[in-house]
Structure formats: structure tokens, C-alpha cells
């Protein structure tokens, strides 16, 4: 299995086409200035030892040398040993509310930003478990199936926004249904759902579904985002900042439905947390709850060893740069009277 240990370093490759463009522009400007000074035949007489092709050759060596250097910097690796390892874990889904009410700013900077940051920290602390992501608003959608790719999970959560939910609302019952459908069928007692929302539920089935899910072995923990006093929901109308309004034209105030979130946690035999409290405390409390659950043993096939090949790319890069350095702009005395590119 091939990979780069530091994929982000490959972004430096975008510098190469910029350098090529710069060289082309400078070469064109050089030719234009020389043509103003004298015609090409006279210039060759004035500079008989100047090679016509070594500028391009030296630049090409430099570009290839930089390319190999950047690839070596990213450290290409090859997995040399595939192992089947056994480990114990709990399967859990993070259900993230992406309804427009999550844009309310009763907690700074807004509910959604706090929820995303909390979810990222939660993923970091729950390494070792299989984690998936469900988003919901008017409907629920499975975004990331159960995985141990924690880097991808955090990256996705960092970019989650309300535009990902095509219909608005807070369909908590649908989120619970989606979680139950997404667990493996043979997993009956090693699964949990962490639901992050302001609790503005418009679905009366949520509590009934939470009880049914618990009977099927799913524990539900809820995290409330917002305040009881609430706040208006910012939006843009005609390109102008405004607040979401009802049919009468009055601004809509969104408040945390704490009672709903507490009832959901109770129905799912979990626990309710309010994000206004210290996030680190909530993360640690959830980690203890998850660690205390019965875990099931699983087999996973992984590449346990990777061999690095950066040294070969660095070596080739240094060799090319060294060759570029020792090549002069003067003609080779053995090839002085020959035009290698003449047909």
C-alpha cells in the first residue's frame, strides 16, 4: 500500500509551474532586449562561447531537482507488512444538527461553530472506537460510515455547514432511525449515539424512537447547544444582513429546548450535557461513559509497517541540482562547432 507520510507537503509542487512561467517570461524579455541591442548574427559573433541551449537545460535540471526534493519531503512510503489485528471497541455515531437555528449566536461565536469544535475534540478523545457521522435537519443523512480514520472525521466536521442539509427542521427521530440502520446487524449491545442539537424538535416521534432504540441496545447521549433565553437567527435577505422572520414579519427567536434533550437522554438511558459548561469536562465525561460500555472484539487488517523511500528522491534531487551547478553557460569545446538540434 503506497502513501505519503506528509501529503500536505506536496502542495509545494504548485510553485513549479509558477517558476516555469516566470522563466518563460524572463527568457522572452531577454530575447527582446538582445534584439534591440543587435541582430542575432552579431550577438553570436560578440559571444561566440555562449551556448544557445544550456539556459534551458540548467533550468530544466533545477525544476526536476526541486520536484524530486518536494516529493522526498513528503516521504513516499510503501506498506510492507499486512497484519490482522484484534481490538475491542464501541461503535458510535455523532449526530450533528445542521438546521438554520444552529446559526443563532446566543453562545459565541454561534451554536454550529461551538458544536463543530466540540465534535472534533470528541473524536480526538475517543480514538480507538469506531465513529461515524450523521447530519440532520428536516431529514437525516449518513455522511461518514463507521471508521477509524480520525483525521478524515475531524476534517469533515471542521467544514460542516447548514447548506449540507437541503430541507430545514430538526428531525431527531430520523437521526435515531438512521443510526440504527447504519450499525451492523450483529451489534446489539456495543453501540451509542451522541446527539448534538439545540433540541428544536418538530417531530413528536423522537421520544418514542429513543425508547425503541434503547430496547434494541442503543444508548443515547445528548448535548444541548444554546441558551434557554435564545437568540435571533441571522440570515441574508437581498444581500443584506437580517434575521429569519415568521409569516408576520417578526424575527424568529430560537431557544434551546433543554427539556426535550433531557427527555431524549433519559429515554435512551444516557445522559444530557449542556455545551455552555466547560467543553473539556463534557468530553471527558462522555469518554468515561463510552469506556465503561461493554466492548466487542473485532478483527482489522492493517499495514503495520511502512518503509520510507524519501532518501532516494532527495539523493536524485541533490544530484540534479549539483549537475545544474557545475554546467556552465559556455559551449562545450568538443561540441562548439556542432548544433545538436539542427535537423
C-alpha positions in Angstrom: 0.0 0.0 0.0 1.5 3.3 -1.1 1.1 6.6 0.7 2.8 9.9 1.5 3.6 10.4 5.2 3.2 14.1 4.8 0.7 14.7 2.0 0.4 18.4 2.8 4.0 19.0 1.7 3.0 18.1 -1.9 1.3 21.4 -2.1 4.7 22.9 -2.6 4.6 21.5 -6.2 2.3 24.4 -7.2 5.5 26.5 -7.1 7.0 24.7 -10.1 4.6 25.9 -12.8 4.9 29.4 -11.4 8.7 29.2 -11.8 8.3 27.8 -15.3 6.1 30.7 -16.3 8.5 33.2 -14.7 11.4 31.7 -16.6 9.4 31.8 -19.9 8.6 35.5 -19.4 12.2 36.4 -18.4 13.5 34.4 -21.5 11.2 36.3 -23.7 12.2 39.6 -22.2 15.9 38.7 -22.6 15.4 37.9 -26.3 13.6 41.2 -26.8 16.3 43.2 -25.1 19.1 41.5 -27.1 17.3 42.1 -30.4 17.2 45.8 -29.6 21.0 45.7 -28.9 22.0 43.9 -32.1 20.8 41.3 -34.6 21.2 37.6 -33.7 24.2 37.1 -36.0 26.2 39.9 -34.5 25.4 38.7 -30.9 26.8 35.3 -31.8 29.9 36.9 -33.0 30.2 39.0 -29.8 29.6 36.0 -27.6 31.0 33.0 -29.5 31.3 30.8 -26.4 27.8 31.4 -25.1 25.6 28.2 -25.5 22.2 28.6 -27.0 20.7 25.7 -25.1 22.3 25.5 -21.7 20.0 28.1 -20.1 17.0 25.8 -20.8 19.0 22.7 -19.8 20.1 24.2 -16.5 16.6 25.4 -15.7 15.1 22.0 -16.5 17.6 20.3 -14.2 16.7 22.8 -11.5 13.0 22.2 -11.9 13.3 18.4 -11.8 15.6 18.7 -8.8 13.0 20.7 -6.9 10.3 18.3 -7.9 12.2 15.3 -6.5 13.1 17.3 -3.4 9.4 18.1 -2.7 8.3 14.5 -3.2 11.1 13.4 -0.9 10.0 16.0 1.6 6.5 14.3 1.6 8.2 11.0 2.4 6.7 8.4 0.0 6.2 5.1 1.8 5.1 1.6 1.0 3.3 -0.8 3.3 5.4 -3.9 3.6 3.5 -6.0 6.1 -0.2 -6.6 6.3 -1.5 -7.9 9.6 -4.8 -8.9 11.0 -5.1 -7.4 14.5 -7.8 -7.9 17.1 -9.0 -5.0 19.1 -12.1 -4.1 21.2 -14.2 -1.1 20.6 -17.6 0.5 20.8 -19.4 1.6 17.7 -20.9 5.1 18.0 -22.4 7.8 15.7 -22.2 11.5 16.2 -25.5 13.1 15.0 -24.9 16.8 14.3 -27.8 19.2 13.9 -27.4 21.4 10.8 -30.7 23.3 10.9 -30.6 27.0 10.5 -31.4 27.6 14.1 -27.8 26.4 14.8 -26.6 29.7 13.4 -28.1 31.6 16.4 -25.4 33.5 18.3 -26.6 33.1 21.9 -23.3 31.3 22.5 -20.2 32.7 20.9 -19.4 32.7 18.0 -22.6 30.7 17.2 -24.1 27.3 18.0 -22.8 25.5 15.0 -19.2 26.6 15.4 -19.2 25.5 19.0 -20.9 22.2 18.1 -18.3 21.5 15.4 -15.4 22.3 17.7 -16.8 20.1 20.4 -17.4 17.2 17.9 -13.8 17.4 16.7 -12.4 17.3 20.3 -14.7 14.4 21.0 -13.3 12.4 18.0 -9.8 13.1 19.3 -10.6 11.8 22.8 -12.4 8.7 21.5 -9.6 7.3 19.4 -9.8 3.5 19.5 -13.6 3.4 18.9 -15.3 3.2 15.5 -17.0 6.5 14.9 -19.5 7.7 12.2 -21.3 10.9 11.4 -24.9 11.6 10.8 -26.3 15.1 9.9 -29.9 16.1 10.3 -32.3 19.0 9.8 -35.6 18.3 8.0 -34.2 14.8 7.3 -31.3 12.7 8.4 -28.3 11.7 6.2 -25.5 9.3 6.8 -22.3 11.3 6.0 -19.5 9.0 7.3 -20.0 5.3 8.0 -18.2 3.8 11.0 -14.5 4.3 10.6 -11.2 4.7 12.5 -9.9 7.4 10.1 -9.9 10.1 12.8 -8.1 12.6 10.6 -10.8 12.5 8.0 -13.5 12.7 10.6 -12.1 15.9 12.1 -11.5 17.4 8.7 -15.1 16.8 7.7 -16.5 18.1 10.9 -14.4 21.3 10.5 -16.3 22.1 7.3 -19.8 21.1 8.2 -22.4 23.8 7.5 -26.1 24.3 7.2 -26.0 24.2 3.4 -25.4 20.4 3.6 -29.0 19.9 4.8 -31.4 20.5 1.8 -34.5 20.6 4.0 -34.9 22.5 7.2 -36.3 21.4 10.5 -35.0 19.3 13.4 -35.9 15.7 12.6 -34.3 14.0 15.7 -36.4 10.8 15.2 -34.9 10.4 11.6 -31.4 10.8 13.1 -32.1 8.0 15.5 -33.6 5.8 12.7 -30.5 6.5 10.5 -28.2 5.5 13.4 -30.0 2.2 14.0 -29.9 1.4 10.3 -26.2 2.1 10.0 -25.0 -0.2 12.7 -24.0 -3.7 11.8 -26.9 -6.1 12.3 -25.0 -8.4 14.7 -24.1 -5.4 17.0 -26.8 -5.5 19.7 -25.1 -4.1 22.9 -22.0 -2.2 21.9 -23.3 0.9 20.3 -24.1 4.5 21.2 -25.4 7.7 19.7 -24.2 11.2 20.7 -26.8 13.7 19.5 -25.7 17.4 19.3 -28.6 19.8 18.8 -30.5 22.8 20.1 -33.5 20.5 20.5 -35.9 22.5 18.5 -37.7 19.3 17.6 -40.7 19.4 15.3 -41.2 15.6 15.4 -43.3 14.1 18.2 -41.9 10.6 17.5 -38.5 11.4 18.8 -39.0 10.2 22.4 -40.8 7.0 21.3 -38.0 6.3 18.8 -35.4 6.8 21.6 -37.1 4.3 23.8 -37.4 1.8 21.0 -33.7 2.3 20.1 -32.7 1.7 23.7 -34.7 -1.6 23.7 -32.5 -2.6 20.7 -29.3 -1.9 22.6 -28.6 1.7 21.6 -27.5 4.2 24.3 -28.3 7.8 23.5 -26.3 10.8 24.9 -27.5 14.3 24.2 -25.5 17.6 24.1 -27.6 20.8 24.2 -26.3 23.8 22.2 -27.6 27.2 23.0 -29.3 29.0 25.9 -32.9 28.9 27.3 -33.2 32.6 26.5 -32.2 32.0 22.9 -31.4 34.4 20.2 -32.5 35.5 16.7 -31.3 33.5 13.7 -29.0 35.6 11.4 -29.6 35.3 7.6 -29.1 37.4 4.5 -32.2 38.8 2.6 -31.4 40.5 -0.7 -27.7 40.5 0.1 -28.3 42.4 3.4 -27.8 41.0 6.9 -31.0 40.4 8.6 -32.8 37.9 10.9 -35.0 35.0 9.9 -38.7 36.1 10.2 -42.0 34.5 10.6 -45.0 34.9 8.3 -45.9 38.1 10.1 -42.5 39.6 9.5 -41.4 39.3 13.1 -37.8 38.0 13.9 -37.8 34.3 14.9 -36.2 33.7 18.3 -34.6 30.3 18.7 -34.1 28.9 22.2 -32.5 25.7 23.5 -35.2 23.1 24.2 -33.4 21.7 27.2 -36.4 19.7 28.4 -36.5 17.8 25.1 -32.8 17.0 25.2 -33.0 15.7 28.8 -36.0 13.6 28.0 -34.2 12.1 25.0 -31.2 11.1 27.1 -33.4 9.6 29.8 -35.4 7.6 27.2 -32.1 6.3 25.7 -30.6 5.5 29.2 -27.8 8.0 28.5 -27.1 11.4 30.0 -27.7 15.1 29.0 -24.9 17.7 28.8 -25.2 21.4 28.2 -22.4 22.9 26.0 -22.4 26.1 28.0 -20.5 24.2 30.6 -16.8 23.5 30.1 -16.4 21.5 26.9 -13.4 19.6 28.2 -15.5 18.4 31.2 -18.2 17.1 28.8 -15.7 15.4 26.5 -14.1 13.7 29.5 -17.4 12.6 30.9 -18.6 11.1 27.6 -15.2 9.4 27.2 -15.7 7.7 30.6 -19.2 6.7 29.7 -18.1 5.2 26.4 -15.1 3.5 28.0 -17.4 2.0 30.6 -19.6 0.3 27.9 -19.1 -3.4 27.1 -16.8 -3.6 24.0 -16.8 -6.2 21.4 -13.7 -7.8 19.8 -13.1 -7.1 16.2 -10.6 -8.1 13.6 -9.0 -5.4 11.4 -6.5 -5.8 8.6 -3.9 -3.1 8.7 -0.5 -2.3 7.2 1.6 -2.3 10.4 4.9 -1.3 8.8 5.8 1.3 6.2 9.2 1.6 4.6 10.3 5.1 3.7 11.9 6.0 0.3 12.5 9.7 0.8 16.3 9.2 0.7 16.2 8.1 -3.0 14.2 11.2 -4.0 16.4 13.5 -2.0 19.5 11.9 -3.5 18.3 12.3 -7.1 17.3 15.9 -6.3 20.7 16.8 -4.9 22.4 15.1 -7.9 20.3 17.1 -10.4 21.0 20.3 -8.6 24.7 19.5 -8.4 24.8 18.8 -12.2 23.0 22.1 -12.8 25.6 23.9 -10.7 28.6 22.5 -12.5 27.3 23.1 -16.0 28.5 26.4 -17.3 26.7 28.6 -19.8 29.6 28.3 -22.2 29.7 25.9 -25.1 31.4 22.6 -24.7 34.7 22.7 -26.5 34.1 19.3 -28.1 30.7 20.4 -29.4 31.5 24.0 -30.1 31.1 23.6 -33.9 28.1 21.3 -33.8 24.4 22.2 -33.5 22.8 19.2 -31.7 19.3 20.5 -32.5 19.8 21.1 -36.2 18.0 18.7 -38.4 
